[in-house]
Amino acid sequence: MNHPEIVRGNGAIPPFPVYVFDVDGTLLDSAEDICGSILEALDGAPSLPVTREALRRFVGVHLYDTFLAFLPGATPEQLDALIAKYRAIYPARGHKCTRPFPGVVEALAALPGRKSTATTKASATTREILEQFGLLPYFDHVQGTDGFAYKPAPDVVLKAIEAFNVRPEDVLFVGDSAPDMEAGRRAGVKTAAVTYGYGDREAMRLWEPDYWIDDLRQLIPAR
């Protein structure tokens, strides 16, 4: 199995016509707001023991699966109610504990090519959050998961690249989790795994990312 080393320095990764980014754990350090909202939604529910640390590995996972993991006997109606509760709590926090990861703004500003997101969040929510943190101007397209299968299904990645009318091999998808890497592989695009996010590195290795980076600025081509 091929295990590429972490890329060091600019120029090691060739430029791509299109870059597609996961959001939580890749562009934004948002775990505190997401996990805090999940804990608040679970308050009073007879869940399995749950901590912020345990929840970090669920960042980027669909809320249905997240709540089911801690309430394995929950009915679909109970899960829907928890998701609705979360979706009221999360935006009300105002993303006060969320920040772009170091190097994200510089990388997005310097990268050539067109850019999109591919996230489990809804497109409208994604657009609002990117705008709040000054990242929206760097994106030519914003793609969330709007009523279709979520990662690790490839749908959100495929929807993102459809907007640009390019071949999958012209795309680099950047994410921080095994579902990201699987979605990228299934979509037929190149993948870059970031090491600073919330995903399990060994789980990501199973999908053989084309590149590993520990700072988004390592994507910037040499001048």
Kinemage of the C-alpha trace (Angstrom):
@kinemage 1
@onewidth
@group {chain A} dominant
@subgroup {mainchain}
@vectorlist {calphas} color= white
{ca met a 1} P 0.000 0.000 0.000
{ca asn a 2} L 1.323 3.441 -0.894
{ca his a 3} L 1.755 5.803 2.070
{ca pro a 4} L 2.976 9.153 0.749
{ca glu a 5} L 5.028 11.219 3.156
{ca ile a 6} L 3.712 14.550 4.382
{ca val a 7} L 4.439 17.162 1.736
{ca arg a 8} L 6.988 19.744 2.877
{ca gly a 9} L 7.281 23.102 1.138
{ca asn a 10} L 5.603 24.655 -1.864
{ca gly a 11} L 5.913 23.111 -5.285
{ca ala a 12} L 5.667 19.457 -4.248
{ca ile a 13} L 1.997 19.318 -5.256
{ca pro a 14} L 1.204 20.333 -8.840
{ca pro a 15} L -1.418 23.022 -9.452
{ca phe a 16} L -4.950 21.824 -10.205
{ca pro a 17} L -7.646 23.519 -12.305
{ca val a 18} L -10.152 22.948 -9.469
{ca tyr a 19} L -9.761 22.611 -5.699
{ca val a 20} L -12.601 21.239 -3.577
{ca phe a 21} L -12.496 21.566 0.203
{ca asp a 22} L -14.209 19.952 3.128
{ca val a 23} L -15.083 22.678 5.669
{ca asp a 24} L -15.135 21.505 9.299
{ca gly a 25} L -11.711 20.229 10.314
{ca thr a 26} L -10.144 21.374 7.032
{ca leu a 27} L -10.885 25.080 6.648
{ca leu a 28} L -12.479 25.842 10.009
{ca asp a 29} L -11.625 24.749 13.530
{ca ser a 30} L -15.278 24.441 14.507
{ca ala a 31} L -15.297 21.437 16.840
{ca glu a 32} L -16.108 23.413 19.987
{ca asp a 33} L -19.276 24.945 18.506
{ca ile a 34} L -20.374 21.700 16.845
{ca cys a 35} L -19.680 19.439 19.829
{ca gly a 36} L -21.133 21.929 22.281
{ca ser a 37} L -24.335 22.080 20.229
{ca ile a 38} L -24.597 18.281 20.099
{ca leu a 39} L -24.112 18.039 23.876
{ca glu a 40} L -26.789 20.667 24.420
{ca ala a 41} L -29.177 18.840 22.093
{ca leu a 42} L -28.543 15.578 23.973
{ca asp a 43} L -29.162 17.185 27.358
{ca gly a 44} L -31.843 15.145 29.101
{ca ala a 45} L -31.704 12.285 26.603
{ca pro a 46} L -30.779 8.821 27.984
{ca ser a 47} L -27.627 8.611 25.861
{ca leu a 48} L -24.464 6.610 26.280
{ca pro a 49} L -21.644 8.520 28.013
{ca val a 50} L -20.527 11.318 25.718
{ca thr a 51} L -17.723 13.872 25.949
{ca arg a 52} L -16.473 16.631 23.694
{ca glu a 53} L -13.398 14.553 22.928
{ca ala a 54} L -15.512 11.570 21.865
{ca leu a 55} L -17.644 13.835 19.703
{ca arg a 56} L -14.693 15.330 17.821
{ca arg a 57} L -14.391 12.214 15.660
{ca phe a 58} L -18.008 12.732 14.537
{ca val a 59} L -17.384 16.244 13.174
{ca gly a 60} L -18.288 16.015 9.488
{ca val a 61} L -20.440 12.909 10.035
{ca his a 62} L -24.149 13.286 9.331
{ca leu a 63} L -26.123 14.240 12.435
{ca tyr a 64} L -28.381 11.199 12.101
{ca asp a 65} L -25.404 8.854 12.460
{ca thr a 66} L -23.874 10.957 15.235
{ca phe a 67} L -26.961 10.895 17.420
{ca leu a 68} L -27.589 7.224 16.661
{ca ala a 69} L -24.084 6.373 17.900
{ca phe a 70} L -24.921 7.741 21.345
{ca leu a 71} L -28.592 6.740 21.350
{ca pro a 72} L -28.476 3.317 19.646
{ca gly a 73} L -32.096 2.529 20.519
{ca ala a 74} L -33.533 5.813 19.274
{ca thr a 75} L -36.427 5.796 16.835
{ca pro a 76} L -36.276 7.768 13.565
{ca glu a 77} L -38.728 10.248 15.087
{ca gln a 78} L -36.483 10.790 18.125
{ca leu a 79} L -33.461 11.266 15.909
{ca asp a 80} L -35.311 13.766 13.739
{ca ala a 81} L -36.289 15.696 16.872
{ca leu a 82} L -32.653 15.789 18.060
{ca ile a 83} L -31.467 16.977 14.658
{ca ala a 84} L -34.088 19.744 14.666
{ca lys a 85} L -32.978 20.753 18.160
{ca tyr a 86} L -29.331 20.845 17.098
{ca arg a 87} L -30.143 22.920 14.034
{ca ala a 88} L -31.753 25.524 16.288
{ca ile a 89} L -28.884 25.524 18.807
{ca tyr a 90} L -25.911 25.564 16.416
{ca pro a 91} L -26.555 28.838 14.548
{ca ala a 92} L -27.691 30.530 17.774
{ca arg a 93} L -24.160 30.097 19.150
{ca gly a 94} L -22.966 32.508 16.466
{ca his a 95} L -19.885 30.368 15.748
{ca lys a 96} L -18.123 32.274 18.549
{ca cys a 97} L -15.611 29.473 19.164
{ca thr a 98} L -14.917 28.794 15.481
{ca arg a 99} L -11.800 30.036 13.671
{ca pro a 100} L -10.069 29.374 10.355
{ca phe a 101} L -7.093 27.086 10.814
{ca pro a 102} L -3.668 28.752 10.489
{ca gly a 103} L -2.692 29.254 6.875
{ca val a 104} L -6.173 28.815 5.435
{ca val a 105} L -6.711 32.426 4.357
{ca glu a 106} L -3.231 32.672 2.867
{ca ala a 107} L -3.645 29.399 0.988
{ca leu a 108} L -7.050 30.241 -0.453
{ca ala a 109} L -5.793 33.658 -1.543
{ca ala a 110} L -2.709 32.245 -3.266
{ca leu a 111} L -4.037 29.060 -4.842
{ca pro a 112} L -4.667 29.178 -8.594
{ca gly a 113} L -7.672 27.526 -10.169
{ca arg a 114} L -11.309 27.581 -9.167
{ca lys a 115} L -12.560 26.518 -5.759
{ca ser a 116} L -15.608 24.869 -4.213
{ca thr a 117} L -16.616 23.264 -0.965
{ca ala a 118} L -17.932 19.735 -0.441
{ca thr a 119} L -19.368 19.480 3.045
{ca thr a 120} L -22.047 17.659 5.017
{ca lys a 121} L -23.511 21.050 5.926
{ca ala a 122} L -26.291 22.443 3.734
{ca ser a 123} L -25.140 24.804 0.993
{ca ala a 124} L -26.949 27.803 2.476
{ca thr a 125} L -25.450 27.223 5.926
{ca thr a 126} L -21.995 26.769 4.407
{ca arg a 127} L -22.264 30.009 2.477
{ca glu a 128} L -23.282 31.944 5.603
{ca ile a 129} L -20.393 30.567 7.656
{ca leu a 130} L -17.801 31.194 4.946
{ca glu a 131} L -19.078 34.752 4.661
{ca gln a 132} L -18.859 35.285 8.427
{ca phe a 133} L -15.178 34.321 8.424
{ca gly a 134} L -14.265 36.244 5.274
{ca leu a 135} L -13.658 33.119 3.186
{ca leu a 136} L -16.566 33.352 0.754
{ca pro a 137} L -14.810 35.662 -1.767
{ca tyr a 138} L -12.221 32.943 -2.396
{ca phe a 139} L -14.849 30.462 -3.635
{ca asp a 140} L -16.322 30.256 -7.107
{ca his a 141} L -18.952 27.767 -5.928
{ca val a 142} L -20.324 26.555 -2.587
{ca gln a 143} L -21.610 22.999 -2.418
{ca gly a 144} L -23.191 21.378 0.603
{ca thr a 145} L -25.257 18.238 1.042
{ca asp a 146} L -28.759 19.225 -0.016
{ca gly a 147} L -31.130 16.271 0.024
{ca phe a 148} L -28.785 13.646 -1.416
{ca ala a 149} L -26.428 11.033 0.030
{ca tyr a 150} L -23.727 12.427 2.305
{ca lys a 151} L -20.066 11.452 2.546
{ca pro a 152} L -18.604 8.841 2.250
{ca ala a 153} L -20.899 8.734 -0.788
{ca pro a 154} L -19.257 10.749 -3.581
{ca asp a 155} L -22.350 12.813 -4.412
{ca val a 156} L -21.312 16.116 -2.836
{ca val a 157} L -17.900 15.996 -4.528
{ca leu a 158} L -19.471 15.148 -7.878
{ca lys a 159} L -22.009 17.958 -7.469
{ca ala a 160} L -19.177 20.385 -6.712
{ca ile a 161} L -17.179 19.537 -9.820
{ca glu a 162} L -20.277 19.515 -12.033
{ca ala a 163} L -20.411 23.260 -11.486
{ca phe a 164} L -17.066 23.619 -13.278
{ca asn a 165} L -17.580 21.159 -16.147
{ca val a 166} L -14.170 19.525 -15.613
{ca arg a 167} L -12.876 15.972 -15.537
{ca pro a 168} L -12.420 14.328 -12.118
{ca glu a 169} L -8.678 14.014 -12.724
{ca asp a 170} L -8.483 17.834 -12.896
{ca val a 171} L -9.688 18.125 -9.285
{ca leu a 172} L -7.950 17.957 -5.905
{ca phe a 173} L -10.265 17.274 -2.965
{ca val a 174} L -8.871 18.267 0.436
{ca gly a 175} L -10.307 16.834 3.654
{ca asp a 176} L -9.524 15.657 7.156
{ca ser a 177} L -11.378 12.365 7.548
{ca ala a 178} L -11.788 8.856 6.181
{ca pro a 179} L -15.260 9.693 4.767
{ca asp a 180} L -13.642 12.587 2.875
{ca met a 181} L -10.956 10.330 1.436
{ca glu a 182} L -13.479 7.638 0.514
{ca ala a 183} L -15.778 10.166 -1.147
{ca gly a 184} L -12.856 11.544 -3.132
{ca arg a 185} L -11.727 8.101 -4.258
{ca arg a 186} L -15.257 7.144 -5.295
{ca ala a 187} L -15.592 10.416 -7.217
{ca gly a 188} L -12.382 9.686 -9.109
{ca val a 189} L -10.553 12.852 -8.010
{ca lys a 190} L -7.115 13.301 -6.457
{ca thr a 191} L -7.149 13.583 -2.676
{ca ala a 192} L -5.121 15.437 -0.063
{ca ala a 193} L -5.443 14.510 3.619
{ca val a 194} L -4.756 17.188 6.219
{ca thr a 195} L -3.185 16.026 9.475
{ca tyr a 196} L -4.419 18.860 11.705
{ca gly a 197} L -8.163 18.108 11.582
{ca tyr a 198} L -10.408 15.762 13.532
{ca gly a 199} L -10.206 12.554 11.516
{ca asp a 200} L -8.315 9.386 12.360
{ca arg a 201} L -5.071 9.271 10.378
{ca glu a 202} L -4.935 5.478 10.150
{ca ala a 203} L -8.512 5.356 8.883
{ca met a 204} L -7.581 7.903 6.223
{ca arg a 205} L -4.571 5.811 5.191
{ca leu a 206} L -6.878 2.985 4.152
{ca trp a 207} L -8.035 5.198 1.271
{ca glu a 208} L -4.473 5.987 0.173
{ca pro a 209} L -4.606 9.783 -0.151
{ca asp a 210} L -2.479 11.118 -2.985
{ca tyr a 211} L -0.975 13.738 -0.671
{ca trp a 212} L -0.636 14.402 3.065
{ca ile a 213} L -0.227 17.959 4.333
{ca asp a 214} L -0.013 19.540 7.761
{ca asp a 215} L -0.656 23.125 6.602
{ca leu a 216} L -2.925 24.241 3.771
{ca arg a 217} L -0.203 26.560 2.490
{ca gln a 218} L 1.682 23.459 1.335
{ca leu a 219} L -0.789 23.324 -1.575
{ca ile a 220} L 0.514 26.594 -3.005
{ca pro a 221} L 2.531 25.873 -6.177
{ca ala a 222} L 6.081 27.172 -6.447
{ca arg a 223} L 6.329 30.461 -8.303
